[in-house]
Structures are given as structure tokens and as C-alpha cells.
Amino acid sequence: MAVRPFDFSERQATPFVPIGAPRTRREARRLRQRWMAIGVASLSVPFVVAVAIIFGVSH
């Protein structure tokens, strides 16, 4: 079985461009609230669906 060495010294095809921080406190707060809402929704939606299925089966 042959071993193929990889050369990581070459530059990437697409350079990494960092995303800047929000400029104002208002933008930072909105961004934080948006991600909190996404997190709460991603945790609550499966729970609500599971409860609805349980009540649907038991009813």
C-alpha cells in the first residue's frame, strides 16, 4: 500500500477573509439576539414536535 505525502505549504485557492466585528453596540446586540433566537428555535421546535406526536398517539 503506497503512502502519498500531502503538501500543505501551497496557498489555498480561495483566501480566508475574516468577518469584521459589528461596528456599534446596537449591531452587536441585534446579532446576539438573532443567534439566541435561532438557538432557542432549534432547541424548542423538535421538543414541540415530539410533544405533539405523543399527544396525537395517546389521544
Backbone torsions as a table, in degrees:
resi	resn	phi	psi	omega
1	MET	NA	127.6	-176.5
2	ALA	-86.4	147.3	176.7
3	VAL	-107.2	128.2	-178.3
4	ARG	-107.1	116.2	179.6
5	PRO	-76.3	141.0	177.8
6	PHE	-103.6	137.3	179.9
7	ASP	-103.7	108.4	-179.0
8	PHE	-94.5	5.8	-178.1
9	SER	-79.8	-14.2	179.4
10	GLU	-73.8	152.2	177.9
11	ARG	-72.9	154.3	178.1
12	GLN	-73.7	155.1	179.1
13	ALA	-66.9	-40.9	177.5
14	THR	-113.2	117.9	-178.8
15	PRO	-69.5	148.6	179.0
16	PHE	-75.7	125.9	178.5
17	VAL	-114.5	110.6	-178.9
18	PRO	-69.4	146.4	178.1
19	ILE	-88.9	129.5	-177.4
20	GLY	-71.8	159.3	177.8
21	ALA	-73.1	155.9	176.9
22	PRO	-59.1	148.2	-174.6
23	ARG	-78.9	-34.1	-176.1
24	THR	-124.1	167.4	176.2
25	ARG	-65.4	-34.6	179.5
26	ARG	-62.5	-44.8	179.0
27	GLU	-65.1	-39.2	178.2
28	ALA	-63.9	-41.8	179.4
29	ARG	-65.1	-43.6	178.6
30	ARG	-62.8	-41.5	179.5
31	LEU	-64.5	-43.3	178.5
32	ARG	-63.5	-42.9	179.2
33	GLN	-66.2	-37.0	178.8
34	ARG	-63.1	-45.9	-179.4
35	TRP	-69.1	-32.4	175.7
36	MET	-66.1	-40.9	178.6
37	ALA	-64.7	-40.8	177.6
38	ILE	-63.4	-41.5	179.3
39	GLY	-65.4	-44.5	179.1
40	VAL	-64.0	-42.4	179.9
41	ALA	-65.0	-40.9	-178.3
42	SER	-67.9	-25.1	177.3
43	LEU	-89.1	-32.1	-174.5
44	SER	-85.7	-32.7	-176.9
45	VAL	-61.4	-48.6	177.6
46	PRO	-62.1	-35.8	178.8
47	PHE	-64.6	-45.2	179.8
48	VAL	-64.2	-40.2	178.4
49	VAL	-64.2	-41.8	178.9
50	ALA	-64.0	-41.7	178.3
51	VAL	-65.0	-41.3	178.7
52	ALA	-63.0	-39.3	178.1
53	ILE	-66.1	-42.4	180.0
54	ILE	-62.9	-46.2	180.0
55	PHE	-68.0	-32.7	177.9
56	GLY	-67.8	-38.4	179.8
57	VAL	-73.6	-40.4	-176.1
58	SER	-78.2	-18.9	-178.4
59	HIS	-85.1	NA	NA
